[in-house]
Structure formats: C-alpha cells, structure tokens
C-alpha cells in the first residue's frame, strides 16, 4: 500500500498503531470517517479477541472500541485517512478511493 500511495504522488504520514496506539477518542473519530461498525475493525485471529470474548453477539460498540484502545493489536490495518474521509485499505487498492 505504501508503494501505491507513493506511486500516486500522495504525501502521507505513516503511524504504527502498535507502538503509538490510538486513543478511544481517535478511534471514535476514525469510525465516523470510515463509516463502518467497530466490529469490522477487529482482527479476529488475535489472542485478545478470544480472551476478551469479542465474538459475543451482545457486545456493544463501545466495548469493542475500548478493547481496541487497550489492545491495539486488535485493530485491522492499514487505515488510510485523508481529510474528512478514511478507508480500511484491505485490500491495499481500497486506498485509491481517497485519491
């Protein structure tokens, strides 16, 4: 995805969510920009996903976002943000939606 953005001439900042976790407030803002349910941001193969029982049907969005804030490894990535829009760039070509 980095190659794709560079080839398109897009200037960007790269943030490693593991070493610089997003706050709960930042996660709320991203969810709004992406326009998806918090559940769609979860990496379901992570140990924390199973340990926190995040597959429960009755889990609230706020609980999911709290879990991601506490365990950044749960966050699907990459997320590309530009202005007032953002996309979960899986596959990487989805990043072109923001160009």
N, CA, C and O atoms as a GROMACS GRO file, in nm:
protein
  396
    1UNK      N    1   0.081  -0.117   0.000
    1UNK     CA    2   0.000   0.000   0.000
    1UNK      C    3   0.087   0.125   0.000
    1UNK      O    4   0.052   0.224  -0.064
    2UNK      N    5   0.199   0.123   0.070
    2UNK     CA    6   0.290   0.237   0.072
    2UNK      C    7   0.339   0.266  -0.069
    2UNK      O    8   0.344   0.382  -0.110
    3UNK      N    9   0.374   0.161  -0.144
    3UNK     CA   10   0.420   0.179  -0.283
    3UNK      C   11   0.309   0.242  -0.367
    3UNK      O   12   0.335   0.329  -0.450
    4UNK      N   13   0.187   0.198  -0.346
    4UNK     CA   14   0.074   0.250  -0.421
    4UNK      C   15   0.056   0.400  -0.396
    4UNK      O   16   0.036   0.477  -0.490
    5UNK      N   17   0.063   0.440  -0.270
    5UNK     CA   18   0.047   0.582  -0.237
    5UNK      C   19   0.162   0.665  -0.292
    5UNK      O   20   0.140   0.774  -0.346
    6UNK      N   21   0.283   0.615  -0.279
    6UNK     CA   22   0.399   0.688  -0.332
    6UNK      C   23   0.390   0.702  -0.484
    6UNK      O   24   0.417   0.808  -0.540
    7UNK      N   25   0.351   0.593  -0.551
    7UNK     CA   26   0.338   0.596  -0.698
    7UNK      C   27   0.231   0.696  -0.742
    7UNK      O   28   0.239   0.750  -0.852
    8UNK      N   29   0.134   0.720  -0.657
    8UNK     CA   30   0.027   0.815  -0.688
    8UNK      C   31   0.066   0.958  -0.650
    8UNK      O   32  -0.010   1.052  -0.674
    9UNK      N   33   0.185   0.974  -0.592
    9UNK     CA   34   0.233   1.107  -0.556
    9UNK      C   35   0.167   1.164  -0.432
    9UNK      O   36   0.166   1.285  -0.412
   10UNK      N   37   0.114   1.077  -0.348
   10UNK     CA   38   0.045   1.120  -0.226
   10UNK      C   39   0.145   1.136  -0.113
   10UNK      O   40   0.222   1.044  -0.084
   11UNK      N   41   0.144   1.251  -0.049
   11UNK     CA   42   0.226   1.274   0.069
   11UNK      C   43   0.148   1.220   0.188
   11UNK      O   44   0.030   1.252   0.204
   12UNK      N   45   0.211   1.140   0.273
   12UNK     CA   46   0.138   1.080   0.384
   12UNK      C   47   0.227   1.060   0.505
   12UNK      O   48   0.349   1.057   0.495
   13UNK      N   49   0.162   1.047   0.618
   13UNK     CA   50   0.229   1.010   0.743
   13UNK      C   51   0.191   0.868   0.774
   13UNK      O   52   0.075   0.829   0.760
   14UNK      N   53   0.288   0.791   0.815
   14UNK     CA   54   0.263   0.650   0.850
   14UNK      C   55   0.268   0.637   1.001
   14UNK      O   56   0.366   0.678   1.064
   15UNK      N   57   0.163   0.581   1.060
   15UNK     CA   58   0.156   0.563   1.204
   15UNK      C   59   0.150   0.415   1.235
   15UNK      O   60   0.065   0.344   1.181
   16UNK      N   61   0.238   0.368   1.320
   16UNK     CA   62   0.236   0.230   1.366
   16UNK      C   63   0.147   0.225   1.490
   16UNK      O   64   0.186   0.272   1.597
   17UNK      N   65   0.029   0.169   1.474
   17UNK     CA   66  -0.069   0.167   1.584
   17UNK      C   67  -0.024   0.083   1.703
   17UNK      O   68  -0.074   0.100   1.814
   18UNK      N   69   0.069  -0.006   1.681
   18UNK     CA   70   0.119  -0.089   1.791
   18UNK      C   71   0.211  -0.008   1.882
   18UNK      O   72   0.200  -0.014   2.004
   19UNK      N   73   0.302   0.068   1.822
   19UNK     CA   74   0.394   0.147   1.903
   19UNK      C   75   0.334   0.281   1.945
   19UNK      O   76   0.377   0.340   2.044
   20UNK      N   77   0.236   0.329   1.871
   20UNK     CA   78   0.167   0.455   1.903
   20UNK      C   79   0.017   0.431   1.900
   20UNK      O   80  -0.051   0.474   1.807
   21UNK      N   81  -0.037   0.362   2.000
   21UNK     CA   82  -0.180   0.326   1.998
   21UNK      C   83  -0.271   0.448   1.989
   21UNK      O   84  -0.239   0.556   2.039
   22UNK      N   85  -0.384   0.427   1.923
   22UNK     CA   86  -0.484   0.532   1.912
   22UNK      C   87  -0.565   0.541   2.041
   22UNK      O   88  -0.595   0.439   2.104
   23UNK      N   89  -0.600   0.660   2.077
   23UNK     CA   90  -0.685   0.679   2.194
   23UNK      C   91  -0.829   0.642   2.159
   23UNK      O   92  -0.863   0.627   2.042
   24UNK      N   93  -0.910   0.628   2.259
   24UNK     CA   94  -1.051   0.597   2.237
   24UNK      C   95  -1.117   0.707   2.154
   24UNK      O   96  -1.200   0.680   2.067
   25UNK      N   97  -1.078   0.830   2.182
   25UNK     CA   98  -1.134   0.945   2.108
   25UNK      C   99  -1.093   0.938   1.959
   25UNK      O  100  -1.175   0.965   1.871
   26UNK      N  101  -0.967   0.903   1.933
   26UNK     CA  102  -0.921   0.890   1.795
   26UNK      C  103  -0.992   0.776   1.723
   26UNK      O  104  -1.024   0.787   1.604
   27UNK      N  105  -1.017   0.667   1.794
   27UNK     CA  106  -1.091   0.556   1.735
   27UNK      C  107  -1.233   0.597   1.699
   27UNK      O  108  -1.283   0.562   1.592
   28UNK      N  109  -1.299   0.671   1.787
   28UNK     CA  110  -1.435   0.720   1.758
   28UNK      C  111  -1.435   0.804   1.631
   28UNK      O  112  -1.523   0.789   1.546
   29UNK      N  113  -1.336   0.891   1.618
   29UNK     CA  114  -1.326   0.979   1.502
   29UNK      C  115  -1.303   0.898   1.374
   29UNK      O  116  -1.364   0.926   1.271
   30UNK      N  117  -1.216   0.796   1.381
   30UNK     CA  118  -1.190   0.713   1.265
   30UNK      C  119  -1.313   0.634   1.222
   30UNK      O  120  -1.343   0.626   1.103
   31UNK      N  121  -1.384   0.578   1.318
   31UNK     CA  122  -1.505   0.502   1.288
   31UNK      C  123  -1.605   0.589   1.212
   31UNK      O  124  -1.667   0.545   1.116
   32UNK      N  125  -1.617   0.711   1.256
   32UNK     CA  126  -1.709   0.803   1.190
   32UNK      C  127  -1.663   0.831   1.047
   32UNK      O  128  -1.745   0.835   0.955
   33UNK      N  129  -1.535   0.852   1.028
   33UNK     CA  130  -1.481   0.880   0.894
   33UNK      C  131  -1.493   0.760   0.800
   33UNK      O  132  -1.524   0.777   0.682
   34UNK      N  133  -1.468   0.641   0.852
   34UNK     CA  134  -1.473   0.521   0.768
   34UNK      C  135  -1.617   0.482   0.738
   34UNK      O  136  -1.648   0.436   0.628
   35UNK      N  137  -1.704   0.502   0.836
   35UNK     CA  138  -1.845   0.468   0.815
   35UNK      C  139  -1.874   0.319   0.827
   35UNK      O  140  -1.962   0.267   0.757
   36UNK      N  141  -1.801   0.251   0.914
   36UNK     CA  142  -1.826   0.108   0.936
   36UNK      C  143  -1.851   0.084   1.084
   36UNK      O  144  -1.826   0.171   1.168
   37UNK      N  145  -1.902  -0.034   1.114
   37UNK     CA  146  -1.925  -0.072   1.253
   37UNK      C  147  -1.791  -0.107   1.318
   37UNK      O  148  -1.703  -0.163   1.253
   38UNK      N  149  -1.774  -0.074   1.446
   38UNK     CA  150  -1.649  -0.106   1.515
   38UNK      C  151  -1.610  -0.254   1.502
   38UNK      O  152  -1.491  -0.285   1.496
   39UNK      N  153  -1.706  -0.342   1.499
   39UNK     CA  154  -1.677  -0.486   1.486
   39UNK      C  155  -1.594  -0.515   1.361
   39UNK      O  156  -1.513  -0.608   1.360
   40UNK      N  157  -1.614  -0.436   1.255
   40UNK     CA  158  -1.543  -0.458   1.130
   40UNK      C  159  -1.395  -0.422   1.140
   40UNK      O  160  -1.317  -0.456   1.051
   41UNK      N  161  -1.355  -0.354   1.246
   41UNK     CA  162  -1.215  -0.319   1.267
   41UNK      C  163  -1.137  -0.426   1.343
   41UNK      O  164  -1.016  -0.416   1.357
   42UNK      N  165  -1.206  -0.527   1.390
   42UNK     CA  166  -1.141  -0.628   1.474
   42UNK      C  167  -1.063  -0.732   1.394
   42UNK      O  168  -1.110  -0.783   1.292
   43UNK      N  169  -0.945  -0.761   1.443
   43UNK     CA  170  -0.865  -0.872   1.391
   43UNK      C  171  -0.904  -0.995   1.473
   43UNK      O  172  -0.867  -1.007   1.589
   44UNK      N  173  -0.976  -1.084   1.412
   44UNK     CA  174  -1.037  -1.197   1.483
   44UNK      C  175  -0.940  -1.309   1.518
   44UNK      O  176  -0.975  -1.399   1.594
   45UNK      N  177  -0.820  -1.306   1.464
   45UNK     CA  178  -0.723  -1.412   1.494
   45UNK      C  179  -0.630  -1.377   1.609
   45UNK      O  180  -0.545  -1.457   1.647
   46UNK      N  181  -0.646  -1.258   1.663
   46UNK     CA  182  -0.560  -1.216   1.775
   46UNK      C  183  -0.603  -1.286   1.904
   46UNK      O  184  -0.721  -1.312   1.926
   47UNK      N  185  -0.507  -1.313   1.987
   47UNK     CA  186  -0.534  -1.379   2.116
   47UNK      C  187  -0.632  -1.298   2.200
   47UNK      O  188  -0.722  -1.355   2.262
   48UNK      N  189  -0.614  -1.166   2.202
   48UNK     CA  190  -0.702  -1.079   2.281
   48UNK      C  191  -0.848  -1.090   2.236
   48UNK      O  192  -0.938  -1.076   2.318
   49UNK      N  193  -0.871  -1.113   2.108
   49UNK     CA  194  -1.007  -1.127   2.056
   49UNK      C  195  -1.077  -1.244   2.126
   49UNK      O  196  -1.192  -1.234   2.168
   50UNK      N  197  -1.006  -1.354   2.138
   50UNK     CA  198  -1.063  -1.473   2.203
   50UNK      C  199  -1.072  -1.454   2.355
   50UNK      O  200  -1.173  -1.486   2.417
   51UNK      N  201  -0.964  -1.401   2.413
   51UNK     CA  202  -0.961  -1.384   2.558
   51UNK      C  203  -1.068  -1.288   2.609
   51UNK      O  204  -1.124  -1.308   2.717
   52UNK      N  205  -1.098  -1.185   2.530
   52UNK     CA  206  -1.199  -1.087   2.571
   52UNK      C  207  -1.339  -1.124   2.524
   52UNK      O  208  -1.436  -1.051   2.548
   53UNK      N  209  -1.350  -1.239   2.456
   53UNK     CA  210  -1.478  -1.289   2.408
   53UNK      C  211  -1.550  -1.184   2.321
   53UNK      O  212  -1.669  -1.157   2.340
   54UNK      N  213  -1.476  -1.127   2.229
   54UNK     CA  214  -1.531  -1.021   2.144
   54UNK      C  215  -1.623  -1.072   2.034
   54UNK      O  216  -1.682  -0.991   1.961
   55UNK      N  217  -1.637  -1.201   2.021
   55UNK     CA  218  -1.729  -1.258   1.922
   55UNK      C  219  -1.874  -1.257   1.971
   55UNK      O  220  -1.966  -1.287   1.894
   56UNK      N  221  -1.894  -1.224   2.097
   56UNK     CA  222  -2.030  -1.224   2.152
   56UNK      C  223  -2.122  -1.136   2.068
   56UNK      O  224  -2.085  -1.025   2.029
   57UNK      N  225  -2.241  -1.184   2.041
   57UNK     CA  226  -2.339  -1.108   1.963
   57UNK      C  227  -2.389  -0.985   2.039
   57UNK      O  228  -2.429  -0.886   1.978
   58UNK      N  229  -2.386  -0.993   2.172
   58UNK     CA  230  -2.443  -0.884   2.252
   58UNK      C  231  -2.341  -0.777   2.291
   58UNK      O  232  -2.373  -0.686   2.368
   59UNK      N  233  -2.220  -0.786   2.240
   59UNK     CA  234  -2.118  -0.688   2.278
   59UNK      C  235  -2.151  -0.553   2.215
   59UNK      O  236  -2.191  -0.545   2.099
   60UNK      N  237  -2.133  -0.449   2.292
   60UNK     CA  238  -2.165  -0.315   2.246
   60UNK      C  239  -2.046  -0.254   2.171
   60UNK      O  240  -1.931  -0.289   2.196
   61UNK      N  241  -2.076  -0.162   2.080
   61UNK     CA  242  -1.970  -0.094   2.005
   61UNK      C  243  -1.870  -0.027   2.098
   61UNK      O  244  -1.749  -0.031   2.073
   62UNK      N  245  -1.918   0.032   2.204
   62UNK     CA  246  -1.829   0.100   2.298
   62UNK      C  247  -1.731   0.001   2.362
   62UNK      O  248  -1.615   0.036   2.386
   63UNK      N  249  -1.775  -0.121   2.389
   63UNK     CA  250  -1.686  -0.222   2.446
   63UNK      C  251  -1.579  -0.263   2.346
   63UNK      O  252  -1.463  -0.285   2.382
   64UNK      N  253  -1.618  -0.272   2.219
   64UNK     CA  254  -1.522  -0.308   2.115
   64UNK      C  255  -1.415  -0.199   2.102
   64UNK      O  256  -1.296  -0.229   2.096
   65UNK      N  257  -1.458  -0.074   2.099
   65UNK     CA  258  -1.362   0.036   2.087
   65UNK      C  259  -1.273   0.046   2.210
   65UNK      O  260  -1.154   0.076   2.197
   66UNK      N  261  -1.327   0.022   2.327
   66UNK     CA  262  -1.245   0.020   2.449
   66UNK      C  263  -1.140  -0.090   2.440
   66UNK      O  264  -1.025  -0.071   2.479
   67UNK      N  265  -1.180  -0.208   2.387
   67UNK     CA  266  -1.087  -0.320   2.374
   67UNK      C  267  -0.976  -0.287   2.275
   67UNK      O  268  -0.860  -0.320   2.299
   68UNK      N  269  -1.010  -0.222   2.164
   68UNK     CA  270  -0.908  -0.185   2.065
   68UNK      C  271  -0.811  -0.082   2.124
   68UNK      O  272  -0.691  -0.090   2.102
   69UNK      N  273  -0.865   0.013   2.199
   69UNK     CA  274  -0.779   0.114   2.261
   69UNK      C  275  -0.682   0.049   2.360
   69UNK      O  276  -0.566   0.090   2.370
   70UNK      N  277  -0.728  -0.050   2.430
   70UNK     CA  278  -0.645  -0.120   2.530
   70UNK      C  279  -0.550  -0.221   2.465
   70UNK      O  280  -0.440  -0.245   2.515
   71UNK      N  281  -0.594  -0.280   2.354
   71UNK     CA  282  -0.517  -0.385   2.285
   71UNK      C  283  -0.505  -0.348   2.137
   71UNK      O  284  -0.581  -0.400   2.055
   72UNK      N  285  -0.413  -0.259   2.102
   72UNK     CA  286  -0.405  -0.209   1.964
   72UNK      C  287  -0.381  -0.317   1.859
   72UNK      O  288  -0.408  -0.295   1.741
   73UNK      N  289  -0.332  -0.433   1.900
   73UNK     CA  290  -0.313  -0.541   1.804
   73UNK      C  291  -0.445  -0.589   1.745
   73UNK      O  292  -0.445  -0.659   1.643
   74UNK      N  293  -0.557  -0.553   1.807
   74UNK     CA  294  -0.689  -0.592   1.757
   74UNK      C  295  -0.734  -0.509   1.636
   74UNK      O  296  -0.828  -0.548   1.567
   75UNK      N  297  -0.668  -0.398   1.610
   75UNK     CA  298  -0.710  -0.307   1.504
   75UNK      C  299  -0.667  -0.355   1.366
   75UNK      O  300  -0.549  -0.376   1.340
   76UNK      N  301  -0.767  -0.374   1.278
   76UNK     CA  302  -0.738  -0.405   1.138
   76UNK      C  303  -0.655  -0.292   1.081
   76UNK      O  304  -0.675  -0.176   1.117
   77UNK      N  305  -0.565  -0.324   0.994
   77UNK     CA  306  -0.486  -0.222   0.931
   77UNK      C  307  -0.445  -0.268   0.792
   77UNK      O  308  -0.448  -0.388   0.763
   78UNK      N  309  -0.408  -0.178   0.708
   78UNK     CA  310  -0.387  -0.035   0.730
   78UNK      C  311  -0.517   0.044   0.716
   78UNK      O  312  -0.609   0.004   0.645
   79UNK      N  313  -0.520   0.154   0.783
   79UNK     CA  314  -0.628   0.251   0.768
   79UNK      C  315  -0.565   0.374   0.704
   79UNK      O  316  -0.463   0.425   0.752
   80UNK      N  317  -0.625   0.420   0.598
   80UNK     CA  318  -0.576   0.537   0.529
   80UNK      C  319  -0.676   0.649   0.551
   80UNK      O  320  -0.796   0.632   0.528
   81UNK      N  321  -0.626   0.762   0.595
   81UNK     CA  322  -0.710   0.877   0.629
   81UNK      C  323  -0.666   0.996   0.545
   81UNK      O  324  -0.547   1.024   0.532
   82UNK      N  325  -0.763   1.064   0.488
   82UNK     CA  326  -0.734   1.185   0.411
   82UNK      C  327  -0.850   1.281   0.428
   82UNK      O  328  -0.963   1.255   0.386
   83UNK      N  329  -0.819   1.393   0.490
   83UNK     CA  330  -0.923   1.492   0.513
   83UNK      C  331  -1.034   1.438   0.601
   83UNK      O  332  -1.007   1.386   0.710
   84UNK      N  333  -1.157   1.448   0.555
   84UNK     CA  334  -1.270   1.404   0.635
   84UNK      C  335  -1.315   1.262   0.601
   84UNK      O  336  -1.424   1.219   0.639
   85UNK      N  337  -1.229   1.188   0.527
   85UNK     CA  338  -1.262   1.050   0.489
   85UNK      C  339  -1.150   0.956   0.529
   85UNK      O  340  -1.035   0.998   0.545
   86UNK      N  341  -1.184   0.830   0.545
   86UNK     CA  342  -1.086   0.726   0.575
   86UNK      C  343  -1.138   0.594   0.520
   86UNK      O  344  -1.259   0.575   0.505
   87UNK      N  345  -1.047   0.503   0.492
   87UNK     CA  346  -1.084   0.369   0.447
   87UNK      C  347  -0.996   0.266   0.516
   87UNK      O  348  -0.880   0.292   0.548
   88UNK      N  349  -1.053   0.151   0.538
   88UNK     CA  350  -0.976   0.035   0.580
   88UNK      C  351  -0.922  -0.024   0.451
   88UNK      O  352  -0.998  -0.081   0.372
   89UNK      N  353  -0.793  -0.009   0.428
   89UNK     CA  354  -0.732  -0.043   0.299
   89UNK      C  355  -0.697  -0.190   0.290
   89UNK      O  356  -0.580  -0.226   0.277
   90UNK      N  357  -0.797  -0.274   0.297
   90UNK     CA  358  -0.782  -0.418   0.278
   90UNK      C  359  -0.881  -0.458   0.172
   90UNK      O  360  -1.000  -0.466   0.202
   91UNK      N  361  -0.841  -0.485   0.053
   91UNK     CA  362  -0.704  -0.488   0.002
   91UNK      C  363  -0.648  -0.347  -0.016
   91UNK      O  364  -0.721  -0.248  -0.006
   92UNK      N  365  -0.519  -0.338  -0.040
   92UNK     CA  366  -0.448  -0.210  -0.047
   92UNK      C  367  -0.507  -0.116  -0.151
   92UNK      O  368  -0.502   0.005  -0.134
   93UNK      N  369  -0.562  -0.169  -0.257
   93UNK     CA  370  -0.618  -0.087  -0.364
   93UNK      C  371  -0.732   0.002  -0.315
   93UNK      O  372  -0.765   0.102  -0.378
   94UNK      N  373  -0.792  -0.034  -0.203
   94UNK     CA  374  -0.901   0.048  -0.148
   94UNK      C  375  -0.852   0.187  -0.113
   94UNK      O  376  -0.932   0.281  -0.106
   95UNK      N  377  -0.722   0.204  -0.089
   95UNK     CA  378  -0.666   0.334  -0.056
   95UNK      C  379  -0.689   0.433  -0.170
   95UNK      O  380  -0.696   0.554  -0.146
   96UNK      N  381  -0.699   0.383  -0.293
   96UNK     CA  382  -0.719   0.472  -0.407
   96UNK      C  383  -0.854   0.542  -0.402
   96UNK      O  384  -0.873   0.640  -0.474
   97UNK      N  385  -0.946   0.496  -0.321
   97UNK     CA  386  -1.077   0.562  -0.307
   97UNK      C  387  -1.060   0.704  -0.253
   97UNK      O  388  -1.148   0.788  -0.272
   98UNK      N  389  -0.949   0.731  -0.188
   98UNK     CA  390  -0.926   0.862  -0.129
   98UNK      C  391  -0.844   0.955  -0.218
   98UNK      O  392  -0.823   1.071  -0.182
   99UNK      N  393  -0.799   0.906  -0.330
   99UNK     CA  394  -0.714   0.989  -0.418
   99UNK      C  395  -0.797   1.085  -0.500
   99UNK      O  396  -0.742   1.162  -0.579
   0.00000   0.00000   0.00000
